Amino acid sequence: MTFNRDGIDATIADLLAQDHQILFFAVKAEFDSGDVRVWSGDGDLSVGGENYLGVGTLLQISGAEDNLELTSTGVSVSLAGMDTTVLNLALTENYQNRFLTIFLGFLSGSTDVSVGTMTIFKGRMQSMSINDDPNGSTINIDAENRLIDLNRPSNLRYTKESQKYIDSSDSCFNRVQALADKEVIWGKSSTNTGRGSGGRGGGVGPDSAGGRNDKILSEFK
């Protein structure tokens, strides 16, 4: 059975079909200096080999929406009561366009063991606000779906410099600039003709079209 959403395999499909599940949410914010990983339970939880800190009801997530059109839909994540480490990240890090991923997961029974997760949202952080009150700080993050990248220009051109930026070993565009002003004579008939006894005949000399074409091709090797 094949599914379109990331992380849905046969195991997740069976869990979704059950009448009773114990669900959790996990959020991964990828900052330059390190990732912030939290989940909606207590204690630590391992998801995909990474450790997530339990924050309970301090984590709030707005509804993530899917539609049949290729349009970007945003999501908001609110994290309350965070310590100074997370607060410093919010104040000092360059967060814009960094990835934010939200997982929906399933716990095994009444344990804190994850038996499967699926990605319900992955996008880029766009804005962040901090609200201070006597009980602590609340960080609000607004993120846009990764489909928003389709609306951004790549700023790449069909030039050697752009191609080297993508792959430094690729030389396919090295001669683009030379080709712009290059005059290529291709398939021109030969003017070197001769006459023989009993009729007219065509002679092929060193300056024939074939010879010229071979010379032109050798210039680009």
Secondary structure, 3 states (H helix, E strand, C coil): CCCCCCCCCHHHHHHHHCCCCCEEEEEEEEECCEEEEEECCCCEEEECCEEEEECHHHEEECCCCCCCCCCCCCEEEEEECCCHHHHHHHHHCCCCCCEEEEEEEEECCCCCCEEEEEEEEEEEEEEEEEEEECCEEEEEEEEEEHHHHHHCCCCCCCCHHHHHHHCCCCCCCCCHHHHHCCCCCCCCCCCCCEEECCEEECCCCCCCHHHHHHHHHHHCC
